[in-house]
């Protein structure tokens, strides 16, 4: 599973390492955020970018269970 950092239009939840950025694993379902950084192998990062999941892209976290499901806005 790749990880990324995102900024929320709201304040970051407790436990986020930086007030302006938070891992997607700590973002609440239904929250709209903007991708700040992708952290994965170069191959995975390239594939995520091909799918539109790239830096500065607004996304909405739809579901967070075994997999994280996001809508690319």
MARGU-685060 format. One record per residue: x, y, z of N, C-alpha, C, O in turn; residue number from 1; residue in three letters. Coordinates in Angstrom, 2 decimals, always signed. Each point is the difference from the previous one (the first is absolute). Layout:
BEGIN
+---------+---------+---------+---------+---------+---------+---------+---------+---------+---------+---------+---------+-----+-----+
:    n.px :    n.py :    n.pz :   ca.px :   ca.py :   ca.pz :    c.px :    c.py :    c.pz :    o.px :    o.py :    o.pz :   k :   r :
+---------+---------+---------+---------+---------+---------+---------+---------+---------+---------+---------+---------+-----+-----+
:       X :       Y :       Z :       X :       Y :       Z :       X :       Y :       Z :       X :       Y :       Z : NUM : ALA :
...
+---------+---------+---------+---------+---------+---------+---------+---------+---------+---------+---------+---------+-----+-----+
end
This chain:
BEGIN
+---------+---------+---------+---------+---------+---------+---------+---------+---------+---------+---------+---------+-----+-----+
:    n.px :    n.py :    n.pz :   ca.px :   ca.py :   ca.pz :    c.px :    c.py :    c.pz :    o.px :    o.py :    o.pz :   k :   r :
+---------+---------+---------+---------+---------+---------+---------+---------+---------+---------+---------+---------+-----+-----+
:   +0.84 :   -1.17 :   +0.00 :   -0.84 :   +1.17 :   +0.00 :   +0.88 :   +1.23 :   +0.00 :   +0.89 :   +0.13 :   +0.84 :   1 : UNK :
:   -1.13 :   +0.75 :   -1.76 :   +0.77 :   +1.23 :   -0.01 :   -0.60 :   +0.99 :   +0.98 :   -1.18 :   -0.09 :   +0.35 :   2 : UNK :
:   +1.97 :   +0.99 :   +0.08 :   -0.46 :   +1.02 :   +0.94 :   +0.25 :   +1.36 :   -0.61 :   +0.93 :   +0.19 :   -0.79 :   3 : UNK :
:   -1.75 :   +0.74 :   +1.18 :   +0.18 :   +1.37 :   -0.45 :   -0.33 :   +0.94 :   +1.13 :   -0.60 :   -0.40 :   +1.00 :   4 : UNK :
:   +0.98 :   +1.63 :   -1.16 :   -0.38 :   +1.02 :   +0.96 :   -1.02 :   +0.89 :   -0.67 :   +0.05 :   +0.23 :   -1.21 :   5 : UNK :
:   -0.96 :   +0.28 :   +2.00 :   -1.04 :   +0.86 :   -0.54 :   -0.24 :   +1.15 :   +0.95 :   +0.25 :   -0.09 :   +1.20 :   6 : UNK :
:   -0.75 :   +1.18 :   -1.76 :   -0.43 :   +1.09 :   +0.85 :   -1.51 :   +0.07 :   -0.05 :   -0.60 :   -0.21 :   -1.05 :   7 : UNK :
:   +0.01 :   +0.50 :   +2.17 :   -1.44 :   +0.09 :   +0.11 :   -0.42 :   +1.46 :   -0.05 :   +0.76 :   +0.89 :   +0.38 :   8 : UNK :
:   -1.97 :   -0.66 :   -0.84 :   -0.54 :   +1.35 :   +0.05 :   -0.38 :   +0.36 :   +1.42 :   -0.25 :   +1.16 :   +0.31 :   9 : UNK :
:   +0.19 :   -2.16 :   +0.55 :   -0.26 :   +0.21 :   +1.42 :   +1.32 :   -0.17 :   +0.73 :   +1.03 :   -0.25 :   -0.63 :  10 : UNK :
:   -1.04 :   +0.38 :   +1.94 :   +1.23 :   -0.19 :   +0.75 :   +0.38 :   -1.48 :   +0.02 :   -0.86 :   -0.87 :   -0.09 :  11 : UNK :
:   +2.14 :   +0.60 :   +0.19 :   +0.49 :   -1.38 :   +0.02 :   -0.43 :   -0.69 :   +1.29 :   -0.03 :   +0.63 :   +1.06 :  12 : UNK :
:   -0.31 :   -1.92 :   -1.14 :   -0.39 :   -0.72 :   +1.21 :   +1.17 :   -0.20 :   +0.95 :   +1.15 :   +0.08 :   -0.42 :  13 : UNK :
:   -1.43 :   -0.33 :   +1.70 :   +1.08 :   -0.25 :   +0.95 :   +0.86 :   -1.18 :   -0.45 :   -0.52 :   -0.97 :   -0.56 :  14 : UNK :
:   +1.79 :   +1.05 :   +0.79 :   +0.90 :   -1.08 :   -0.35 :   +0.67 :   +0.17 :   -1.36 :   +0.89 :   -0.77 :   -0.34 :  15 : UNK :
:   -1.31 :   +1.77 :   -0.44 :   +0.65 :   +0.25 :   -1.27 :   +1.38 :   +0.60 :   +0.26 :   +0.13 :   +0.86 :   +0.87 :  16 : UNK :
:   +0.89 :   -1.30 :   -1.60 :   +1.35 :   +0.46 :   +0.27 :   +0.20 :   +1.49 :   -0.25 :   +0.83 :   +0.62 :   +0.65 :  17 : UNK :
:   -1.56 :   -0.05 :   -1.58 :   +0.12 :   +1.43 :   -0.33 :   -1.41 :   +0.58 :   -0.08 :   -0.90 :   -0.66 :   -0.52 :  18 : UNK :
:   +0.69 :   +1.87 :   +1.00 :   -1.35 :   +0.58 :   -0.03 :   -0.56 :   +0.15 :   -1.41 :   -1.21 :   -0.10 :   -0.19 :  19 : UNK :
:   +2.07 :   +0.33 :   -0.79 :   -0.48 :   +0.20 :   -1.37 :   -0.02 :   -1.25 :   -0.86 :   -0.47 :   +0.06 :   -1.14 :  20 : UNK :
:   +0.95 :   -1.18 :   +1.66 :   +0.03 :   -1.24 :   -0.79 :   -0.30 :   -1.18 :   +0.90 :   +0.39 :   -0.01 :   +1.17 :  21 : UNK :
:   -1.08 :   -0.96 :   -1.71 :   -0.41 :   -1.15 :   +0.79 :   -0.04 :   -1.24 :   -0.91 :   -0.47 :   +0.12 :   -1.13 :  22 : UNK :
:   +0.93 :   -1.28 :   +1.57 :   -0.12 :   -1.21 :   -0.82 :   -1.46 :   -0.34 :   -0.26 :   -0.85 :   +0.24 :   +0.86 :  23 : UNK :
:   +0.55 :   -0.77 :   -2.02 :   -1.39 :   -0.37 :   -0.32 :   -0.58 :   -0.97 :   +1.02 :   -1.22 :   -0.01 :   +0.21 :  24 : UNK :
:   +2.05 :   -0.79 :   +0.41 :   -0.49 :   -0.95 :   +0.99 :   -0.60 :   +0.69 :   +1.21 :   -0.70 :   -0.64 :   +0.79 :  25 : UNK :
:   +0.96 :   +1.94 :   -0.61 :   -0.53 :   +0.74 :   +1.14 :   -1.08 :   +1.00 :   -0.39 :   -0.46 :   +0.77 :   +0.85 :  26 : UNK :
:   +0.04 :   -0.77 :   -2.11 :   -1.05 :   +0.90 :   -0.47 :   -1.35 :   -0.71 :   +0.14 :   -0.11 :   -1.19 :   -0.28 :  27 : UNK :
:   -0.90 :   +1.93 :   +0.71 :   -1.34 :   -0.57 :   +0.18 :   -0.70 :   -0.19 :   -1.33 :   +0.20 :   +0.77 :   -0.94 :  28 : UNK :
:   -1.03 :   -1.82 :   +0.85 :   -0.80 :   -0.24 :   -1.19 :   -0.87 :   +1.22 :   -0.29 :   -0.52 :   +0.63 :   +0.91 :  29 : UNK :
:   +0.38 :   -0.31 :   -2.19 :   -0.81 :   +1.14 :   -0.40 :   +0.74 :   +1.31 :   -0.06 :   -0.55 :   +1.01 :   -0.44 :  30 : UNK :
:   +1.81 :   -1.00 :   +0.89 :   +0.78 :   +1.23 :   +0.04 :   +0.65 :   +0.27 :   -1.35 :   +0.58 :   -0.90 :   -0.61 :  31 : UNK :
:   -0.68 :   +2.14 :   +0.14 :   +0.69 :   +0.43 :   -1.21 :   +1.37 :   +0.52 :   +0.39 :   +0.13 :   +0.81 :   +0.92 :  32 : UNK :
:   +0.89 :   -1.28 :   -1.60 :   +1.38 :   +0.39 :   +0.27 :   +0.73 :   +0.24 :   -1.31 :   -0.54 :   -0.26 :   -1.08 :  33 : UNK :
:   +1.74 :   +0.75 :   +1.17 :   +0.86 :   +0.19 :   -1.17 :   +1.27 :   -0.80 :   +0.22 :   +0.62 :   +0.11 :   +1.06 :  34 : UNK :
:   -0.23 :   -0.91 :   -2.04 :   +1.21 :   -0.82 :   +0.10 :   +1.21 :   +0.92 :   +0.02 :   +0.15 :   +0.86 :   -0.86 :  35 : UNK :
:   +0.71 :   -1.05 :   +1.85 :   +1.22 :   +0.79 :   +0.10 :   +1.23 :   -0.78 :   -0.44 :   +0.92 :   +0.56 :   -0.59 :  36 : UNK :
:   -0.91 :   -1.88 :   +0.87 :   +1.19 :   -0.80 :   -0.30 :   -0.41 :   -1.45 :   -0.14 :   -0.87 :   -0.48 :   +0.73 :  37 : UNK :
:   +1.48 :   -0.23 :   -1.67 :   -0.16 :   -1.44 :   -0.13 :   +1.25 :   -0.67 :   +0.55 :   +1.12 :   +0.45 :   -0.26 :  38 : UNK :
:   -1.32 :   -1.52 :   +1.01 :   +1.13 :   -0.73 :   +0.57 :   -0.15 :   -1.47 :   -0.36 :   -0.71 :   -0.74 :   +0.68 :  39 : UNK :
:   +1.36 :   +0.33 :   -1.74 :   -0.07 :   -1.38 :   -0.48 :   +1.18 :   -0.23 :   -0.94 :   +0.81 :   +0.90 :   -0.23 :  40 : UNK :
:   -0.74 :   -2.09 :   -0.32 :   +1.04 :   -0.27 :   -0.99 :   -0.25 :   +0.85 :   -1.23 :   -1.14 :   +0.42 :   -0.24 :  41 : UNK :
:   +2.17 :   -0.14 :   -0.56 :   -0.20 :   +0.81 :   -1.20 :   -1.07 :   -0.58 :   -0.94 :   -0.76 :   +0.76 :   -0.61 :  42 : UNK :
:   +0.70 :   -2.08 :   +0.49 :   -0.99 :   -0.63 :   -0.87 :   -1.42 :   +0.27 :   +0.48 :   -0.88 :   +0.31 :   -0.79 :  43 : UNK :
:   +0.67 :   -0.43 :   +2.10 :   -1.34 :   +0.23 :   +0.58 :   -0.36 :   +1.48 :   -0.11 :   -1.13 :   +0.34 :   -0.34 :  44 : UNK :
:   +2.07 :   +0.54 :   +0.63 :   -0.28 :   +1.43 :   -0.11 :   -0.36 :   +0.38 :   -1.44 :   -0.91 :   +0.79 :   -0.21 :  45 : UNK :
:   +1.61 :   -1.35 :   -0.77 :   -0.33 :   +0.28 :   -1.39 :   -1.40 :   -0.48 :   -0.35 :   -0.74 :   +0.69 :   -0.69 :  46 : UNK :
:   +0.37 :   -1.88 :   +1.18 :   -1.34 :   -0.52 :   -0.28 :   -1.08 :   +0.85 :   +0.66 :   -1.04 :   +0.28 :   -0.60 :  47 : UNK :
:   +1.27 :   +0.15 :   +1.85 :   -0.96 :   +0.87 :   +0.67 :   -0.17 :   +1.31 :   -0.77 :   -1.12 :   +0.50 :   -0.13 :  48 : UNK :
:   +2.19 :   +0.05 :   -0.36 :   -0.08 :   +1.24 :   -0.79 :   -0.77 :   -0.23 :   -1.29 :   -0.77 :   +0.87 :   -0.43 :  49 : UNK :
:   +0.97 :   -2.02 :   -0.21 :   -0.76 :   -0.33 :   -1.21 :   -1.50 :   -0.04 :   +0.27 :   -0.80 :   +0.34 :   -0.87 :  50 : UNK :
:   +0.43 :   -0.75 :   +2.08 :   -1.40 :   -0.09 :   +0.39 :   -0.56 :   +1.35 :   +0.46 :   -1.19 :   +0.10 :   +0.32 :  51 : UNK :
:   +2.03 :   +0.93 :   -0.27 :   -0.44 :   +1.32 :   +0.41 :   +0.23 :   +0.30 :   +1.47 :   -0.38 :   +1.07 :   +0.48 :  52 : UNK :
:   +0.99 :   -2.00 :   +0.23 :   +0.28 :   +0.16 :   +1.43 :   +1.40 :   +0.56 :   +0.12 :   +0.96 :   -0.74 :   +0.21 :  53 : UNK :
:   -0.85 :   +2.06 :   -0.34 :   +1.33 :   +0.61 :   -0.02 :   +0.07 :   +1.21 :   +0.92 :   -1.01 :   +0.42 :   +0.56 :  54 : UNK :
:   +2.19 :   +0.13 :   -0.41 :   +0.24 :   +1.12 :   +0.88 :   -0.91 :   +1.17 :   -0.36 :   -0.22 :   +0.30 :   -1.17 :  55 : UNK :
:   -0.31 :   +0.35 :   +2.22 :   -0.90 :   +1.16 :   -0.11 :   -1.38 :   -0.34 :   -0.56 :   -0.79 :   +0.90 :   -0.28 :  56 : UNK :
:   +0.48 :   -2.17 :   +0.13 :   -1.31 :   -0.42 :   -0.49 :   -1.00 :   -0.07 :   +1.14 :   +0.28 :   -0.64 :   +1.01 :  57 : UNK :
:   -1.45 :   +1.28 :   -1.14 :   -1.02 :   -0.17 :   +1.03 :   -0.61 :   -1.39 :   -0.09 :   -0.27 :   -0.50 :   -1.09 :  58 : UNK :
:   +0.05 :   -0.12 :   +2.24 :   -0.64 :   -1.32 :   +0.07 :   -0.97 :   +0.00 :   +1.17 :   +0.08 :   +0.85 :   +0.89 :  59 : UNK :
:   -0.98 :   -1.81 :   -0.89 :   -0.90 :   -0.21 :   +1.13 :   +0.16 :   -1.45 :   +0.45 :   -0.10 :   -0.92 :   -0.81 :  60 : UNK :
:   +0.35 :   +0.73 :   +2.10 :   +0.13 :   -1.33 :   +0.57 :   -1.40 :   -0.58 :   +0.15 :   -0.80 :   +0.51 :   +0.79 :  61 : UNK :
:   +0.50 :   -1.58 :   -1.53 :   -1.34 :   -0.59 :   +0.03 :   -0.11 :   -1.13 :   +1.01 :   -1.01 :   -0.11 :   +0.71 :  62 : UNK :
:   +2.03 :   -0.73 :   -0.64 :   -0.07 :   -1.16 :   +0.89 :   +1.39 :   -0.34 :   +0.50 :   +0.99 :   +0.08 :   -0.74 :  63 : UNK :
:   -0.92 :   -0.46 :   +1.99 :   +1.28 :   -0.36 :   +0.60 :   -0.20 :   -1.25 :   +0.85 :   -0.36 :   +0.08 :   +1.17 :  64 : UNK :
:   +0.61 :   -1.23 :   -1.78 :   -0.07 :   -1.27 :   +0.72 :   +1.27 :   -0.76 :   -0.34 :   +1.09 :   +0.48 :   +0.31 :  65 : UNK :
:   -1.20 :   -1.64 :   -0.93 :   +1.21 :   -0.71 :   -0.42 :   +0.73 :   +0.79 :   -1.07 :   +1.23 :   +0.05 :   -0.02 :  66 : UNK :
:   -2.00 :   +0.57 :   -0.86 :   +0.55 :   +0.85 :   -1.05 :   -0.53 :   +1.41 :   +0.19 :   -1.07 :   +0.20 :   +0.57 :  67 : UNK :
:   +1.83 :   +0.75 :   -1.05 :   -0.44 :   +1.39 :   +0.02 :   -0.55 :   +0.31 :   -1.38 :   +0.69 :   -0.19 :   -1.01 :  68 : UNK :
:   -1.94 :   +0.67 :   +0.95 :   -0.64 :   +0.33 :   -1.26 :   -0.21 :   +1.51 :   -0.04 :   -0.60 :   +0.59 :   +0.90 :  69 : UNK :
:   +1.12 :   +0.03 :   -1.98 :   -0.09 :   +1.44 :   -0.15 :   -0.65 :   +0.35 :   -1.32 :   +0.13 :   -0.73 :   -0.99 :  70 : UNK :
:   -0.84 :   +1.85 :   +0.98 :   -0.52 :   +0.57 :   -1.23 :   +0.96 :   +1.10 :   -0.42 :   +0.28 :   +0.92 :   +0.77 :  71 : UNK :
:   +0.22 :   -1.01 :   -1.98 :   +0.88 :   +1.04 :   -0.52 :   -0.91 :   +1.08 :   -0.57 :   -0.76 :   -0.24 :   -0.94 :  72 : UNK :
:   +0.83 :   +1.43 :   +1.51 :   -0.92 :   +1.09 :   -0.35 :   +0.45 :   +0.73 :   -1.26 :   -0.65 :   +0.94 :   -0.44 :  73 : UNK :
+---------+---------+---------+---------+---------+---------+---------+---------+---------+---------+---------+---------+-----+-----+
end
